[in-house]
């Protein structure tokens, strides 16, 4: 990592230390949403000069407990927030402001993550109740339950969609990764990888072309997975591990973001370090090259998110309540 600029903002307005769980860019790259223990979603406008963000608004919404995750729909028309109160709040953009349009309830415990499908028709959510829910946008603009699956035996930590296909991946405390597809009538589990990691699988992300998947876990390992056969439809493919990289740390790796522009993989975790990787294609198979390690903060990294338009811009959500925006010259 070379010539990096780091800029700090506080999620909480009064600067009180309150954990920030997640920071995600919208698809246009001009707006960042952050969420945390203060039960609010903060919106930040991208600006070209440091600190690269300018406070825009705060969404208090109907959450009664910590907000764990936020997600923008592909059109950026909707914003969803997942909370420890077992609810998902949906906001809709109206007159350049996000307005709460509904609350999705049904999970029995904390909702850990939510994500919109590439078509925008489906919203997936996962929870400590071990389930993965699929919500479908109907003709009236409301989200209705489409399917409920419970393939995991423990807390489900994360869900992520393929960038182009209706294929979902979930990560769990039970060390497994699951793949889901729509079979024409219902959502089904396409593949189960029960021992994907030796500890909790905390997060995952797809490469820009959707041909590779990266996962990170409590075992301090970064893994890259690929389809076994490219002559099979992506939604029906079987995925296998092509490389495994053990980071030089004893702390869990919590978050991963694979840049759609540069192909650089950013990883953050409990050791307060930001790691950058790139997959190199060698004759003996792909290898993961670490581009450098820098101790950025005195606090754990809970979330990393590459800007989808500005190749060098990375947002980081911190355990001490800070949002860091890093401008990295790769």
C-alpha positions, 0 to 999 in steps of 0.5 A: 500500500503506497502513498495512502491518505486516511481521513476520519469522520465520526458516525455519531454526531456528538463524537461519542464512541459508538461502534460503527458496524457497516459502511456501504457505497451506493451504486453511483458511488456518490453516497455512503451509508453507515450504521451502528450501535446508535440505531441510526443510518447516516448518509454521507455525500462523496466530495472530491477533496479530503475528507472525501465525505460530507454529512448529508442526513440521518435516518432514525427510522423504526429500529429499536436496537443496533443497526448491523448492516445497510444495502442499496438497491441496484437503482439506488432507489431503495435503502435497506437496514438490518437490525438487532431488533429482528427487523429490516427497514426499507427506505425509498428515495423521494424528492432526493431524500430517503423516506421510510416506506415499511418494516419487514418482520419475521426473523426471530432474532437479530438480522445480521445482513441484507442485500439486494439481488442484481435485478433489484427484484429480491432482497435477501436477509439472514439472522441469528435464527439460522435462516435466510429469507428472500423478499420479493418486490411486488407490483405495488412497490412492497416487499413480500416474503418469497421464501424462507430457508434454514440450511445453516445450523448456527448464526448466519452472518452474511449474504452476498449476491452474484453481480449479474445472476440471481445467485446468493451466497450465505456465510455462517458461524457453523463454518459453512458457505451455502449457494442458493438459486431460483428453480422457477418455482421457489428458492432452493439450496444449490450447493453446501460447503460445510467446512469452508473455513475452520471457524466462523465465515464472516464475509464474502464478495464476488469478483467483477466478472462473477467467476470468483468468490472470496471468503474470510473467516475467524480462522484468519484465512482468505479463500478464493473459490471458482466454478468447476465448469464454465460450460454450466450455467452460473446458477447451477455451477459447483464451486470449489476452493482454488487458493487459501491464504493464512494471514499473519495474525491470530485475530479474525478477519471480519470483512472483505471487498473485491474492487470491481475496477482494480481487482484489488481485494481489501480485508479488515479484521480484529487486528486493526490492520487493512490488508490488500491482495490481488489474485495472480494467475500462475502456471501452477494455479492462482496465488494471492499476493499481499500488497502491503499491511498497514496498522491504521487504527487503535480499533477493530475494522468491522467493514470495508467497502470499495467505491464502485466508481472511484478506483482508489477510494475505500471506506472503512467502518471502525469499532471505535465509531470512526468512518475512515475514507482511504485514498490508495495509490495502487 
